[in-house]
Amino acid sequence: MDVTYDDRSAGSEDEVIDHVVSTLSQESGVLRCRHGDRLLVLYARGVAAVEVAPRGAVL
């Protein structure tokens, strides 16, 4: 499933990527993401890969 994550307080795309990777590398890491119009909570233990696309981080 493709979900998007957007951090409006981040200064750059690199900061968003660093935040996503550092959050998901923690055992208790959790991110609020979107899949279309739906809000999802993504838990670190369920992530196998992170892909970055022009519209933002796609997890």
Protein Blocks (a to p, Z undefined) as FASTA:
>chain_A
ZZddddfkbmbfklmmmmmmmmmmpmklccdddehjbccdddfklpfbdcddfkbccZZ
